Amino acid sequence: MDQSFMKEKPVMPLVITMAIPMTISMLVNSLYNIIDSFYVAKISEQAMTALSLVYPAQNLLIAVTVGFAIGMNAVISYYLGAGLKKLADTTATLGLFFNILHSFLIGMLCIIGMPAFLGRFSSDPEILRLGTQYARIVFLFAIPNGAGVSYEKMFQAIGRMKVSMISMLLGCIVNIILDPLMIFGFGPFPAMGIEGAAWATGIGQVVSLVIYLAVYFKDGDNIPVKISLKNLQDSGKTLKKIYGIGIPAALNLALPSFMIMVLNGILAAYSASYVLVLGAYYNYLTGNGIVQGMRPICGYNYGAGEYKRVKAIFQAGLELISVVMLAGTVLCLLIPDRLIGIFTSNQETVLLGKEALLIICRGFILSGVSVTISGVLEGLGKGVESLLSGRASSTGISVQPFSGGSRCLAGLLGDRACGCCAFHSAFRTGNGKNFQRKTLTEKRNLCYYDICKIL
């Protein structure tokens, strides 16, 4: 399959066609999270609280596997744009192998350490029992999850967004269908409670992986990147580039897990209802399909030397994501009680959640700007700058306001407000000297500088 469309097709239609499949996938994934939590909440409020407490550990696994796969995605796109197919093959092979290794290690750690982890945030034996049951099953599927994420980012890197969309959609749909059947029991399915939710999640992940594998092996002639140990070339250098982007990307995704873990500990001292509200809020975070669509075309054009297109892609993505986040803000302002009411029928908890959501949603647009900047920098291979423009500089701000009462949830707003300032800081600290060099590096940094000026 020819990827030249990434540098030839008009920018806005290109960004839209790349972003729409992933946006649909992320919306369905968000819907799955909401439905999954809805059914778990029907078991009991304690079950929903247990799910919220396990969430940071799940997000840690996602952060490491997705973060590393983002590095893999960016490097594959760059090498394809530069015409270095063998190095793109090496990147895909190393990315898959090491992500499976990451998944195995983190999954085992979470299974073994979950009872102690949950005990730090709750003394309720029922919450501890439910959380341990859920974690013991869901982390058994860590390896299929990590492998699936690697294939997802590989297909995105070559512009096959519809493959990623179909795989994610079918995995989520299977999960949504199995949730009520396995939680409450129906026909051949016994009622398994929260364990049923974990099994449904794991089976959905396996379905997604199977679809990726089926497309990869059936349509191999049209896939420009090959996974094979025979394709390894400059492995050390390539792995360094993947980790150079992947580690900051993983930290960018993992820091919210740390933040949520700290907030769970603080909020649990007041009420389990606060923990539920925080968990419910994070179910509405879709990730960003637009950024996922932008990242590979930024990397491809950057590798091909099409720096003006990189700037135009960033501008187009920023406009699109701002519209999406504005729509989310309006929705939260209009019906916050209904959104929180999906997860609980406890009126006190609904009121707490409503108050928190009305405050938090004010930062959605800034969040969109921050996420867009972070995504495009990952596409340019600037992992550290991406981290600085993301959450690292604001996690402390997020935690500090939590001193009591439901209004303390407004501290989450700090997580959304620092991306732009950190972006400029990253530019000043990382690239000042390079402007004096009349080389390809100078041209790439000028591309980076042009993106800075947009803000």
CORSUL-V487129 format. One record per helix or strand of 2 or more residues. SS is the DSSP state (H for helix, E for strand). FROM is the first residue (numbers start at 1). TO is the last residue. Records with the same first field share a line. If there is no record, write none. Layout:
SS=FROM-TO, FROM-TO
This chain:
H=5-8, 11-43, 45-81, 85-119, 125-157, 161-184, 194-218, 220-222, 229-231, 235-268, 272-283, 289-303, 307-334, 336-341, 347-379, 383-389, 395-400, 406-416, 419-431, 433-436, 440-454
